[in-house]
Amino acid sequence: MTRVLLIDEDQRLCRVLGEFLIRAGMTVQFAHDGKSGLRSALTGQHDLVVLCDALPELAGLQLTKQLRTHSDIGILMLSAHGIEGDKIVALECGADDYLDKPLRPRELVARIRAITRRVKLSSTRKFGSTPERFEIGDIVVDEGSRECCRNGRIIDLTAAEFDLLILFLRHSGRVIHRTELSRRVLDREYSPFDRSIDVHVSNLRRKLGARPDGTERIRSVRNIGYIYAHSAPTQSHGSLLSIPQLCDSPYSHDHSRQL
């Protein structure tokens, strides 16, 4: 049973959403300001936090940053204003996903389930018997411990960023379409107006930095997806695209110009 912590100043909204989540088979606890929400989220009693970006005492973005520093708990941000830039900042701060208000309860349940599946899968792989280890140039990634290091220094990655990196390394040298990335990493179908994958990839590229020769590790393929440019020692799995047309923009889809 998924344990959800809902942090929102609107107590009526919390009650309505709480009733819906309980009917969906989840347990729900509430907090109505950022500071009490952070304290509750750090108790280890919850699988996922759903929080509004506009909170008293401690803003949603600051709460997310502090929570992500100390915990791998799933985080779903609710955007009160629906501004694209705010959503991107939320993902950059460590949120796993976001939704605009007013909410559609069924979509909220679907997003919660997708995040918790990903978190549980990450935990299963962490203690699995056959995790993979990748050592490519100055990057070392251990799937078992869920750790990524560059030149011996640990790089803090969110669950989505780590899963993206593993997928890229398994299929390095081959283009992966955005639809495939969305399906495998976010556990949902890709929408051309959904920038989540592009933001997660951009954050991952920034954290990994350039290769020692100054070139990008992850390159964009215009209107298609992304490719990890260095060949990995492990074999690829599945059927993915292989298209050599490359560009440098981290947001190569045409809709990215709407930012």
C-alpha positions in Angstrom: 0.0 0.0 0.0 1.5 3.3 -1.1 2.0 5.8 1.7 1.5 9.3 0.5 2.3 12.6 2.3 0.2 15.4 0.9 1.5 18.9 1.7 -0.8 21.8 0.7 -2.1 24.8 2.5 -5.6 24.2 1.1 -7.1 21.9 3.7 -10.3 21.3 1.7 -8.3 20.2 -1.3 -6.3 17.9 0.9 -9.5 16.2 2.2 -10.9 15.8 -1.3 -7.7 14.4 -2.7 -7.1 12.3 0.4 -10.5 10.6 0.0 -9.8 9.8 -3.7 -6.3 8.4 -2.9 -7.7 6.2 -0.1 -10.3 4.8 -2.5 -7.3 4.1 -4.9 -5.8 1.9 -2.1 -3.3 4.4 -0.7 -2.7 5.7 2.8 -2.6 9.5 3.2 -1.2 11.9 5.8 -1.4 15.7 5.5 0.8 18.7 6.3 -0.3 22.3 5.6 3.0 24.2 5.6 6.5 23.6 4.4 8.3 23.2 7.7 6.0 20.6 9.2 5.8 18.9 5.8 9.6 18.6 5.7 9.8 17.2 9.2 7.1 14.6 8.4 8.7 13.7 5.0 12.0 12.9 6.7 10.6 10.4 9.2 10.8 7.6 6.6 7.1 6.8 7.0 6.1 7.7 3.5 6.8 6.4 0.0 6.0 9.6 -1.8 5.4 13.3 -1.2 2.9 15.4 -3.1 3.5 19.0 -2.4 2.3 22.4 -3.8 5.0 24.8 -5.0 3.3 27.6 -3.0 3.5 26.9 0.7 3.7 29.0 3.9 6.8 28.7 6.2 8.9 27.0 3.6 8.3 27.3 -0.2 7.8 24.1 -2.2 11.1 24.5 -4.2 13.1 25.0 -1.0 11.4 22.1 0.6 12.2 19.9 -2.4 15.9 20.9 -2.3 16.2 20.1 1.4 14.3 16.9 1.1 16.3 15.7 -1.9 19.5 16.4 0.0 18.6 13.9 2.7 16.2 11.4 1.0 15.4 9.5 -2.2 11.7 9.6 -1.5 9.4 10.2 -4.6 8.4 13.8 -5.1 5.5 15.0 -7.1 5.2 18.8 -7.3 1.8 20.5 -7.8 2.1 23.8 -9.8 -0.3 26.5 -8.6 0.4 28.8 -11.5 1.0 26.5 -14.5 4.1 28.4 -15.6 6.4 26.3 -17.7 9.5 27.8 -16.2 8.4 27.0 -12.7 7.9 23.3 -13.7 11.4 23.1 -15.1 12.9 24.6 -11.9 10.9 22.1 -9.9 12.5 19.2 -11.8 15.9 20.8 -11.5 15.5 21.0 -7.8 14.9 17.3 -7.6 11.2 16.7 -8.1 10.4 13.5 -10.0 7.3 14.9 -11.7 4.8 17.7 -11.7 1.1 18.4 -12.3 -0.8 21.6 -12.9 -3.7 22.7 -10.8 -6.7 22.2 -11.0 -5.9 18.5 -10.7 -7.5 15.6 -12.4 -7.6 13.0 -9.6 -7.2 10.0 -11.9 -4.1 11.5 -13.5 -2.7 12.3 -10.0 -3.2 8.6 -9.0 -1.5 7.5 -12.3 1.5 9.8 -11.7 1.8 8.6 -8.1 1.8 5.0 -9.1 4.4 5.6 -11.9 6.8 7.3 -9.5 6.4 4.6 -6.8 6.9 1.8 -9.3 10.1 3.5 -10.4 11.3 4.0 -6.8 10.5 0.4 -5.8 12.2 -0.9 -9.0 15.3 1.1 -8.1 15.3 -0.4 -4.6 14.9 -3.9 -6.0 17.8 -3.4 -8.4 19.9 -2.0 -5.6 19.7 -5.3 -3.7 19.4 -7.5 -6.7 21.8 -10.3 -7.4 23.1 -9.3 -10.8 23.5 -5.5 -10.9 25.7 -4.0 -13.7 28.7 -1.8 -13.3 29.8 0.6 -16.0 33.2 2.1 -16.3 33.4 4.5 -19.3 36.3 6.9 -19.3 36.1 9.0 -16.2 32.5 7.9 -15.3 31.8 4.8 -13.1 28.2 3.8 -12.5 27.2 1.0 -10.1 23.7 -0.1 -10.6 23.7 -2.1 -7.4 24.6 0.8 -5.1 22.9 3.3 -7.3 26.0 5.4 -7.3 27.6 7.5 -10.1 31.2 8.8 -9.8 33.3 11.1 -12.0 37.0 11.0 -11.3 36.3 9.2 -8.0 33.8 11.8 -6.8 30.2 10.9 -6.3 27.6 12.7 -8.4 24.2 13.1 -6.8 21.5 12.0 -9.2 17.7 11.8 -8.8 16.0 8.4 -9.4 14.9 9.6 -12.9 18.4 10.9 -13.8 20.0 7.7 -12.6 17.6 5.5 -14.6 18.2 7.7 -17.7 21.9 7.3 -17.4 21.7 3.5 -17.0 19.5 3.4 -20.1 21.9 5.6 -22.1 24.9 3.5 -21.1 23.2 0.2 -22.0 22.5 1.6 -25.4 25.4 4.0 -25.9 26.3 4.9 -29.4 22.6 4.4 -30.4 19.8 7.0 -30.5 16.9 6.6 -28.1 13.7 8.2 -29.0 11.9 10.4 -26.5 8.9 8.1 -26.6 11.2 5.3 -25.4 12.8 7.4 -22.7 9.4 8.5 -21.4 8.0 5.0 -21.4 11.0 3.4 -19.7 12.0 6.2 -17.3 8.7 8.0 -16.5 6.4 5.0 -17.0 4.0 7.0 -19.2 3.4 7.7 -22.9 5.3 10.7 -24.4 3.5 13.9 -25.2 5.2 16.5 -27.5 4.1 19.2 -25.1 5.6 17.4 -22.0 9.1 18.7 -21.4 9.9 16.4 -18.4 12.3 14.1 -20.3 14.1 17.1 -21.8 14.6 18.7 -18.4 15.8 15.4 -16.8 18.3 14.9 -19.6 19.5 18.5 -19.4 20.0 18.1 -15.6 21.9 14.9 -16.2 24.1 16.5 -18.8 24.9 19.4 -16.5 25.8 17.1 -13.6 28.0 14.8 -15.7 29.7 17.7 -17.4 31.6 17.4 -20.6 34.0 14.6 -21.5 37.7 15.2 -20.8 38.1 16.3 -24.5 35.4 18.9 -24.0 32.7 17.2 -26.1 29.2 16.4 -24.8 28.6 13.0 -23.3 24.9 13.0 -24.2 24.0 14.6 -27.6 20.6 15.7 -29.0 19.2 14.3 -32.2 16.9 16.9 -33.6 13.2 16.0 -33.4 14.1 12.4 -32.3 15.8 12.0 -29.0 19.3 11.6 -27.5 22.4 9.5 -27.8 25.2 8.7 -25.3 28.2 9.3 -27.6 30.8 7.0 -26.0 30.5 3.3 -26.7 29.9 1.2 -23.6 31.4 -2.2 -22.8 28.0 -3.8 -22.2 25.8 -5.1 -24.9 22.6 -3.2 -25.9 19.2 -4.7 -25.2 16.0 -4.1 -27.2 15.4 -2.5 -30.5 16.2 1.2 -30.6 16.8 3.8 -33.4 20.3 4.5 -34.8 20.3 7.8 -36.5 23.5 9.9 -36.9 22.0 13.4 -37.3 23.2 15.3 -34.2 22.7 18.8 -32.8 24.0 20.5 -29.7 20.7 21.9 -28.1 19.6 20.0 -25.0 16.0 20.8 -26.0 15.9 19.8 -29.6 12.2 19.3 -30.1 10.4 22.0 -32.0 8.1 22.7 -29.1 11.1 23.7 -26.9 11.0 27.1 -28.6 7.9 27.9 -26.5 10.0 28.5 -23.4 
